[in-house]
Amino acid sequence: MTNYKKMYYTLFNALSKAIENIDVANYGAARVILIEAQQKAEEIYIEAEEEAPETE
C-alpha cells in the first residue's frame, strides 16, 4: 500500500526548506532540495507498488 502520508511529509518538509533558501536568494540549494524530494517521493511510491500484491 502506498504510504501517501510519508510522501506528503517528505514533500512538505522539502518545500519548507526550499522556501527558506529562496528567502535568502539561495536558488541553487532550493532547486536541489526540490529535486531530491521529488526523487524520494517517487522512490516511496515505486517501492510501495513493488510490494503490493498483484490483483486482476
C-alpha positions in Angstrom: 0.0 0.0 0.0 1.3 3.4 -1.0 2.3 5.5 2.0 0.9 8.8 0.9 1.4 10.3 4.4 5.2 9.7 4.2 5.2 11.1 0.6 3.3 14.2 1.8 5.7 14.8 4.8 8.7 14.3 2.5 7.5 16.9 0.0 6.1 19.3 2.6 9.4 19.4 4.6 11.4 19.9 1.4 9.1 22.7 0.3 9.6 24.4 3.7 13.4 24.1 3.3 13.3 25.3 -0.3 11.3 28.4 0.7 13.8 29.2 3.4 16.6 29.0 0.8 14.6 31.1 -1.7 14.1 33.8 1.0 17.9 34.2 1.2 18.3 34.0 -2.6 19.9 30.6 -2.5 18.1 29.3 -5.5 20.5 26.6 -6.4 20.1 24.9 -3.0 16.4 25.3 -3.2 16.4 23.6 -6.6 18.5 20.7 -5.3 16.2 20.2 -2.3 13.1 20.1 -4.5 14.7 17.6 -7.0 15.8 15.3 -4.2 12.4 15.4 -2.6 10.7 14.6 -5.8 13.0 11.6 -6.3 12.5 10.4 -2.8 8.7 10.6 -3.2 8.9 8.7 -6.4 11.0 6.0 -4.6 8.4 5.7 -1.9 5.7 5.3 -4.5 7.6 2.8 -6.6 8.7 0.7 -3.6 5.0 0.5 -2.4 3.9 -0.6 -5.8 6.5 -3.3 -6.0 5.5 -4.6 -2.6 1.8 -4.6 -3.3 0.2 -8.0 -4.3 -0.8 -8.2 -7.9 -4.6 -8.1 -8.5 -6.6 -8.7 -11.6 
